Amino acid sequence: MTKELGPNLIGQVPLQDLDRLAAQIPHGAKIAVPPDYSGVAMALTRAMIRRSLRDLHVVCVPISGLQVDMLAGAGCIGTVETSAITLGEYGTAHRFQAALRAKQFRMMDATCPAVHAAIQAAGKGLPFMPLRGLLGTDLLKNRPDWQVIDNPFEKHNDPIVLLPAIKPDFAVFHAPFADRNGNVFIGRRRELVAMAHASTASLVTVEEIRDVDLLASEESAAGTLTAAYIGGIAEVPRGAWPLKLWDIYEYDEAHLKLYGEMARTAEGFARYCDEFVHDRKAAE
Amino acid sequence: MTALPFSRQELLITTIARLLQGCRLVATGASSPIPGAGALLARAQSGGHMRVNVLGSVRNDFLCDGGVELFDLAGQGRLDAFFLGGGQIDGEANINLVGAGGVYPQTDVRWPGSFGSGYLYYLVPRVILFREEHSRRVLVPKVDFISSAGPKNDGTYRPGGPIGLLTNLCWFAFDRDKRRFRLESVHPGHSVEEVRDHTGFDFDCPASVAATAAPDADILTLLRTRIAREIAETYPRFVAQVFPDLAAAGD
C-alpha cells in the first residue's frame, strides 16, 4: 500500500475501513448493485446489515441474489428494482420471498435491458431512454413510471416505451484491485462503469491496493474505472465471499449450501446473521 | 418398452441443435445447460459458420462490453436465436417468469423474475421456448402474469418471437398467423394422447404426428465427448449427471 500519499487517501479518494465505508450510506439511500458473478461487495453488505440500515432502494443491475436476500431478511430494504432475484443452484431466495409476501418493501419488476438502459440514461445525463419490447406485458402495466409514446421519427404508428433514468446515490461493488491513485480495475465488467457513471458516487471494496498507475498504459486503462467516480475505497481481501470474484476465486459452495438451508426460516436466518454477520471473526 | 439408445436430455439437446441450423449467432441465458449443449452441438456441426455465447462461461463467452452487450446485439438484429422458459406458458405463447396465484406482487408462488425476456422475445427472430416439465400447471390456458407477450400481429415493431415450444414430451411449432401452437412431433416413447392429457391449452393437431427424429450414433458420440466437455466448463453438475462416463473418465 502507498504510504506517502497520506494515511486516509489514495490519490484523492478516501481510503476507509469497512465500517466507515458503510457509514457513508444513509437510511433510504438508492444503491446500484451488480449480479452475483460480477463482483458483489458482500463484506460491505454485512457491514450495512450491522448498521441496521433501513428503507434502502436497491437497484439490481440487472439481477441479484444472495445480497438482496440477506438485505431483505435483515429488514434493510424499502424498494427492490430488479429483473430477477435468484440464488441459482443454491435454491430459492427465501428471505426475499418472505419479505415480499409480507409487503415489507415495494417491488419494481423489470427486464434486464430496461435496467441497463435506464442506468445508461443517467450516465449520459439524459432524463429517459427508449427501449424496444415490453409492449403488452404486465411488467409495463405495473410500472406507472414507464411510459409509451409514438416514435416521433416514424410516419406510421410505432409505439415505444420510455424509461426514466435511474440515478442511484451509490454504486456498490467489489473489484480485484485499485491503484495508488484510487483508480479501480474492472476488466471487462463494463456494467460496473455504467453503474458508476449513473451514480452520485461509487463505494468500492477491493482485494488489494497496488502501488501501480492503471492509467499509465492503454492496456490497463481500458479496463479501469477512473478515480473521479469513487467516493470511498476499503481494502477487503475476499470481499465478495461467499460469492465468487471473476476467475480469482470461486463460489464457496459449502457455505452457500449452508446459507440456503439456514435462510429457509426467519429464525435460521437470524442464527446465520449471529454467526456470520454480527460475529465478524467468523465472517471475514 | 425397450430402452432407447439415448437419454431424454440427449434427445432434447440434439433436437435443439437441429432447430438452430443456419443461425450465425446464438446465445443462451441463465440456468440453461440443455440449450447450451444444443447450441454448442449446432456450432460443432456448422462448419465454422456459427458463434455461440454461453452465459456464465469464460471460454464460450466472447462479449466484452458488459451485461448490456447481449441485449444491444439483439437490438441490432445480430442475435439469431435465444431460449426462454416460463413457470407458465399459455396457448398464445405468453410466458410468465414472475409468479402464480394471489395478487401481484404478492403472488402465492414467486419465481426469480423476467430476466431479459421482456425484450429479447420481441427482437430475436428464432426464440425457442424450452421447458422440460410438460404438465397442466406449466402449460396453462392463460398465464397469471405476462413477463413477455406472444406475437399479436398488431403492427407494432416485432422482428422477434417464438418458433415453437420444446418439452420433455414433444415439439410444438408456433403458427404466428393463427397465434396457436401446432403439435409437430412427439418424442420417441411418448404419444399424442399423453401430450393432450398434460397440456392445459388448446393446440392444433394434424391427423398424423411424426416422431421427433432420434439422434444417430455419430451425433451421440460427438455429444458425449467434445460437446459434453465444452458444456462442463459452465455446468459441471449437469455433465456429472447426464454424461457420467465422461465425468468418470476424469475429463
HADDOCK unambig.tbl for C-alpha pairs under 7 A between the chains (distance, minus, plus):
assign (segid A and resid 83 and name CA) (segid B and resid 113 and name CA) 5.58 0.50 0.50
assign (segid A and resid 83 and name CA) (segid B and resid 114 and name CA) 5.59 0.50 0.50
assign (segid A and resid 83 and name CA) (segid B and resid 115 and name CA) 4.80 0.50 0.50
assign (segid A and resid 84 and name CA) (segid B and resid 112 and name CA) 4.81 0.50 0.50
assign (segid A and resid 84 and name CA) (segid B and resid 113 and name CA) 4.03 0.50 0.50
assign (segid A and resid 84 and name CA) (segid B and resid 114 and name CA) 6.19 0.50 0.50
assign (segid A and resid 84 and name CA) (segid B and resid 115 and name CA) 5.62 0.50 0.50
assign (segid A and resid 85 and name CA) (segid B and resid 112 and name CA) 4.89 0.50 0.50
assign (segid A and resid 85 and name CA) (segid B and resid 113 and name CA) 6.57 0.50 0.50
assign (segid A and resid 86 and name CA) (segid B and resid 112 and name CA) 5.33 0.50 0.50
assign (segid A and resid 97 and name CA) (segid B and resid 110 and name CA) 6.93 0.50 0.50
assign (segid A and resid 100 and name CA) (segid B and resid 106 and name CA) 6.62 0.50 0.50
assign (segid A and resid 101 and name CA) (segid B and resid 106 and name CA) 5.16 0.50 0.50
assign (segid A and resid 107 and name CA) (segid B and resid 105 and name CA) 6.86 0.50 0.50
assign (segid A and resid 111 and name CA) (segid B and resid 114 and name CA) 5.78 0.50 0.50
assign (segid A and resid 111 and name CA) (segid B and resid 115 and name CA) 5.24 0.50 0.50
assign (segid A and resid 111 and name CA) (segid B and resid 116 and name CA) 5.02 0.50 0.50
assign (segid A and resid 111 and name CA) (segid B and resid 117 and name CA) 6.65 0.50 0.50
assign (segid A and resid 111 and name CA) (segid B and resid 118 and name CA) 5.57 0.50 0.50
assign (segid A and resid 112 and name CA) (segid B and resid 115 and name CA) 5.39 0.50 0.50
assign (segid A and resid 112 and name CA) (segid B and resid 116 and name CA) 4.69 0.50 0.50
assign (segid A and resid 113 and name CA) (segid B and resid 68 and name CA) 6.43 0.50 0.50
assign (segid A and resid 113 and name CA) (segid B and resid 71 and name CA) 6.18 0.50 0.50
assign (segid A and resid 113 and name CA) (segid B and resid 116 and name CA) 6.41 0.50 0.50
assign (segid A and resid 116 and name CA) (segid B and resid 68 and name CA) 6.20 0.50 0.50
assign (segid A and resid 132 and name CA) (segid B and resid 119 and name CA) 6.55 0.50 0.50
assign (segid A and resid 133 and name CA) (segid B and resid 118 and name CA) 6.10 0.50 0.50
assign (segid A and resid 133 and name CA) (segid B and resid 119 and name CA) 4.46 0.50 0.50
assign (segid A and resid 133 and name CA) (segid B and resid 122 and name CA) 5.24 0.50 0.50
assign (segid A and resid 134 and name CA) (segid B and resid 118 and name CA) 5.07 0.50 0.50
assign (segid A and resid 134 and name CA) (segid B and resid 119 and name CA) 5.96 0.50 0.50
assign (segid A and resid 134 and name CA) (segid B and resid 148 and name CA) 6.84 0.50 0.50
assign (segid A and resid 136 and name CA) (segid B and resid 149 and name CA) 5.90 0.50 0.50
assign (segid A and resid 137 and name CA) (segid B and resid 146 and name CA) 5.01 0.50 0.50
assign (segid A and resid 137 and name CA) (segid B and resid 147 and name CA) 5.70 0.50 0.50
assign (segid A and resid 137 and name CA) (segid B and resid 148 and name CA) 5.42 0.50 0.50
assign (segid A and resid 137 and name CA) (segid B and resid 149 and name CA) 5.78 0.50 0.50
assign (segid A and resid 138 and name CA) (segid B and resid 145 and name CA) 6.02 0.50 0.50
assign (segid A and resid 138 and name CA) (segid B and resid 146 and name CA) 4.96 0.50 0.50
assign (segid A and resid 138 and name CA) (segid B and resid 147 and name CA) 6.19 0.50 0.50
assign (segid A and resid 139 and name CA) (segid B and resid 147 and name CA) 6.16 0.50 0.50
assign (segid A and resid 158 and name CA) (segid B and resid 156 and name CA) 6.07 0.50 0.50
assign (segid A and resid 158 and name CA) (segid B and resid 157 and name CA) 6.87 0.50 0.50
assign (segid A and resid 159 and name CA) (segid B and resid 156 and name CA) 6.77 0.50 0.50
assign (segid A and resid 188 and name CA) (segid B and resid 64 and name CA) 5.29 0.50 0.50
assign (segid A and resid 188 and name CA) (segid B and resid 65 and name CA) 6.36 0.50 0.50
assign (segid A and resid 188 and name CA) (segid B and resid 66 and name CA) 6.36 0.50 0.50
assign (segid A and resid 189 and name CA) (segid B and resid 66 and name CA) 5.10 0.50 0.50
assign (segid A and resid 190 and name CA) (segid B and resid 65 and name CA) 5.58 0.50 0.50
assign (segid A and resid 190 and name CA) (segid B and resid 66 and name CA) 4.14 0.50 0.50
assign (segid A and resid 191 and name CA) (segid B and resid 66 and name CA) 4.90 0.50 0.50
assign (segid A and resid 191 and name CA) (segid B and resid 67 and name CA) 5.82 0.50 0.50
